[in-house]
Amino acid sequence: MNKKKILFVDDDERFLKSMSYMLKKENYEVITAINAEDALNIFKSDKEIKVLLVDLKMPNISGSDFLKEVKDLGRPIRSILLTAHHKELTDKEAQELKIFSYLTKPIGSHAILFTLQSAFSDLELHEAKRWKDLAFITTETVHLIGNKISPIRRRIDEISKIIIDLYSKRKIDKSNYNKIIRDIEIIKDGAEQAHSIKSDLIDGSVHKRPINIINVLNEVITESKAEYKNIDIIYNANQKSQIIVAEEKVIKRIFYYLIKNAFQAIEDKNTLQVNYEKQISGIITIKTYIDDNHFIIDFEDNGCGIEEQDMEIIFKPFFTTKGADRGSGVGLYYCKRMMDDLEGDIKIKKTKVGFGTTISLKFPIPTNNQ
């Protein structure tokens, strides 16, 4: 949780201003409102607000009524209620509103800072547990899917042999035979990809050895140019060799995911602008260089870019903006997980909505004794 963003609601403008000034000096991002109506509009429009500081007694809409509206939105937050008298709500009301803590006015800076730190820490623990639970469910689900895929992989080859045999005996005409074989290949390819993803995500069978990453990159670019014929993939190799310690199939899969993501971002931009009859040339530019004993590869596209609210969760498992038919939300998560395993890094170097994105991979260069 990188941003510590607070919505501070109080009808006492002097108190609001002085406390906000103090909190900003402590590196909190503070948004203020002097009434519940404005606060509710702010909260609905800003999904990054994590903690609420709310005065209980306000005109028109009280702090408790405001928190009822907030609760109905179902977002994970922590609410801190400011009161002139301790616990003006009943325990049942406080529980229903999920009040994290009370602060009694006048409030000292130490008390408010300690409470805010506790609130953000509690949120981080909650999010960590949620992801741990999700990881467990995901692991079990992928294992189950893997078990179902295995017999499909075995049987599809047997079905192919049967079809070929029937065709050789002229029991199937050529047009039907070609269609069946084509469909079998599609099913087989999907099953093999699913098995490969299952192995990469769950089995953990990664065998690192020295490889020439330039050769791997050139191979993937050549294959991608053949697959994505309506875009330009530009790569000017400024070096013929760079040794890193990794597993070749893992590096290939990372490259494939990033090029596929770039291609889909370009497709999305075309889709968004088709009604305006603008011609968009799809370009993926790949650059390599060395910086501080690390080998860097930048994948730059001129696609649709990444929305600001998606930046913090772009590498989370199963997050996707593409829809179920075009993405599973596994690709960037896999890249992040594998780059961590290689003691490298992946990051969004730059992005702008409507103009494109640059994703950067950072690989450690092995020393002579590695």
Summary of the structure (lengths in Angstrom):
residues: 370
radius of gyration: 27.2
end to end distance: 35.2
largest distance: 92.4
contacts: 1060
relative contact order: 0.07
helix: 52%
strand: 20%
